[in-house]
Amino acid sequence: PETFPQTTKKAPPNDEKFVSINNSLYNATLSSYNGGSFASFILKAFDRHDSTLVNLIDLPSKNNMSISFVSLDGENVRLENNWRLLSSRRSFSVRSKQQNVSFETLYRGYKIRKTYSFYPESYKIVLSLTFDSPEKYISRGEYVLSWFGGLASSEKNKKDELTYFKGYAYLGDELLEPGAPNETGSSEKQSGNTHWTAVKTKYFISALIPQSPGSGAEVFGKTINKRPFYDTHLRQDIKSSNKFDIYCGPLEYERILALGVDLEKTMNLGWVIFRPFGRLITWSLTKMYAIIPNYGVVVIVFAFLVKILLNPLTKKQFQSTKKMQALQPQIQRIKEKYKNDPQKLNRAQMALFKEKGVNPMGGCLPLLLQMPILISFFTVFRSTIEFRGAPFFGWITDLSSPDTITTIAGLPINVLPFFMGITMFLQQKLMATPGGGNQQKMMMYFMNVFFLFLFYTFPSGLNLYYSIFNLLSIIQQKYLTPDEVVSTPLSAKLKNKK
């Protein structure tokens, strides 16, 4: 359409009818309004913070699956009325075979029909459209399938969740995504092969996927009362197959990937360079969970495995650290000798490192290798639905959110960040060089306070992993790495004899 429809649903006449569809994954309710808009879509496997089941539809999003077109005389037509339900049944149980629900309406005497096909054990629904003699009333041979109002909120931390509310269209290999909408709204519109449109929240998505690519799309976003709302409009040629796959459900990577339409591009997998780590971590944790049905224990086991994998490098790191500590008396003498000549000081230090076979940067590589894992863990536990609501023990009931044990004067008291800070402090103390002075101590205290504040609101799964990894590093450094005796290399000894 040339203009956007209103996003609020009109009050339907009294003859609005409802049909319930029930399979193993969801309970859905279809309204005759719009010829089958979803009045509710309740997911059986996912709870809200108040222990009720997640319902993806709320009042702003009830005006979905809307059909509109431009008539031959230039009128913007929206078929927002109660269509006729072509069935006497009001309830369908989709347990063993496909079930179909059809609606029909008339426009200037011509029939338009929508048929929904529901399947057992699947979030995918197929929508089929038929138009009688569309060339007699539809201009340019195109119509638009729209979804208004996004999806309903489901998380306790709404401020965080709202940052994930998005609307998308996928044309060619380009993802159309308006920026953060303001009160006046923002829109992105393009023509071309359209593979799908979608609206999503942090953990859930509803996508309209034409079985024949659409001819264009528009995504409109607007903020009302600090909440972003997204409308999607998918333009389709009347001569196409007029069939759509609808995916309405969780952002589970394997399910999304199985659709085969690149819908996973809507998922928050972190920066491109770290996405392989995120997928590997998610795959590893979910496979381990099949054996150990507690993600907290899985995270601890995973920390052990990563420590074993990085052991050759961390062993060299700790050995390098102890060599540097053993060299401190000689380094201090060099500093005293060349305190007024920085260039000679640097040359003398490098000569000492070379003579003793010490690499001052030897401790950096394991830390650099840890960073992608930490960043990926942050993304995985913060936005991957597999870990949503995953408990560990006691007060740690959700590894995807902070482990708040109580609240004092409005301040949440989280335990794991303090435990992580203690392990980090102990590890830094073991790695500190003797005689480092007040500057080294101040830097150590600053880094610990900085990381405590940084990690304080992070997911408890990330804090648990980092704490265990630090604890294992402390044990390895203090008890499993022998003290280094820095001796002169053999080549240097032979040189001295000559």
Order of alpha helices (4+ residues) and beta strands (2+ residues): beta-beta-beta-beta-beta-beta-beta-beta-beta-beta-beta-beta-alpha-beta-beta-beta-beta-beta-beta-beta-alpha-alpha-alpha-alpha-alpha-alpha-alpha-beta-beta-alpha-alpha-alpha-alpha
